[in-house]
Amino acid sequence: MDDSEVLAEALGVESTGALADLLRPFGVQPRPPFVRNGLKRRGYWRQDIEAAIAAAAAGQTVPTA
């Protein structure tokens, strides 16, 4: 399971695509693919997730193109 799948499951989101849809209005984009422990992984930068949490708590979103 990659990092995006773990995060989606922890948040009760049905898929990584649905997770991306939820994060996009907060300006969160996936990080480039990376390798950890010899496995190809996908995910998001922690600081972007933390900023999205703070923005959501404040009732804010960022404009998207």
Beta strands, then each sheet from edge to edge (+ up, - down):
strand 1: 34-36
strand 2: 39-41
sheet 1: 1+ 2-
end
